[in-house]
Amino acid sequence: MGLEARIASLEKQLSIATNGSEGFATHGHASLVRDESIPGPFEPQSSPTVNDSVNTEAEENEEVDELANALGCFTLGDTGELRFFGASSNFSIIQNHYHSLRVASSIDARSRGIAAARSMPDFVEPSDELRDHLLGLYWQWQNSWQYIVARESFVMDLYVHKAGRFCTPLLLTAILAYASRYSPRPELRTNPEDANTAGEMFAAQARTMLHYEYEAPTTSTVQAAGLLGLYWASLDREGLGFMYIGMASRMAMNLGLHSDCSAYIERGFISEEDVEARKIAFWGIYVLDKLYCVGMGRPAGIQEFNITTAKPKAQDRPLVGLTEQQLAISQPWPTSHITRNAMQMCEIFIITSEVVDQL
């Protein structure tokens, strides 16, 4: 029955596409069906009735459902994280698919990863002072130009809310590992005489946690994988870095970060803050994917025709509840300025992508 329903749906979509010139108007990427019962500009018009309004609303809802089915669908994980299935997947015909599809538990995967990291013989838990020192370096020198982490959401979660939504142990540890490369402190090195060992202990812990989390990734898992890719690249291990960037882009596709999910805000499945974090993470990984493509002469993993999500908003959010020291660490540059710069870089890659892919 599922296959028959899918075939019927695809036949209907094909009929819509092949008859576009007879009664359809296109706008952007969407096709809207023209209702033949609605008179044209030179035809006599009758007064609408209550039933007409109800029927029109039902038809509009049906069109929206058909469009959603054509573009793919999302499922909901146990942490409220969306996961994406494209139009070719039969999962999109399951009724109430937001809750009916069984997916791996992100909470369980995260817990197992933390436990495994803590059992490591050289496990290190940084002091608050060392953590904030490294975060200050990261916000000032790294996230300001390779915009991957939603800074305000991360900072508020770390210092105020402590909910683990935007600041997870994996993401924090990956940030500390990479930020250690900017610090002259010898205690961050496994060999005090070798600056290239800075952050090794954090990278090992993050790698262990990632081994468990990629079974059921969240947006923070994508961000952490991207940062670990940058960490390995900074050690001239570009092959390993390329692999981690590829993992990040694949997990981003799995979560549908490339797809517009703004309609799910009104349905209560996801918050606007989550949507912004998803946008920032996706476009950050997009840039990393393109940089590796150019720098190593390899094909890009993310193709522009698959992208439907918008770019993040260039806005500055107040950080309420932070101390003066935490504010000084967390706001070296305005977020609106960082966002505009990052999105201009994305535009450059979008414009040049076809040429770059053929080099």
Secondary structure as UniProt FT lines:
FT   HELIX           2..18
FT   HELIX           20..23
FT   STRAND          24..27
FT   TURN            28..29
FT   STRAND          30..33
FT   TURN            36..37
FT   TURN            41..42
FT   HELIX           50..71
FT   STRAND          73..76
FT   TURN            78..79
FT   STRAND          82..85
FT   TURN            87..88
FT   HELIX           90..93
FT   TURN            95..96
FT   HELIX           97..100
FT   HELIX           106..118
FT   TURN            121..122
FT   HELIX           128..137
FT   HELIX           138..142
FT   TURN            143..145
FT   HELIX           151..156
FT   HELIX           157..161
FT   HELIX           169..179
FT   HELIX           180..182
FT   HELIX           186..188
FT   TURN            192..193
FT   HELIX           195..197
FT   HELIX           200..213
FT   TURN            214..215
FT   HELIX           219..234
FT   TURN            235..236
FT   HELIX           238..255
FT   TURN            256..258
FT   HELIX           263..266
FT   TURN            267..268
FT   HELIX           272..296
FT   HELIX           304..306
FT   TURN            320..321
FT   HELIX           324..330
FT   HELIX           335..357
//
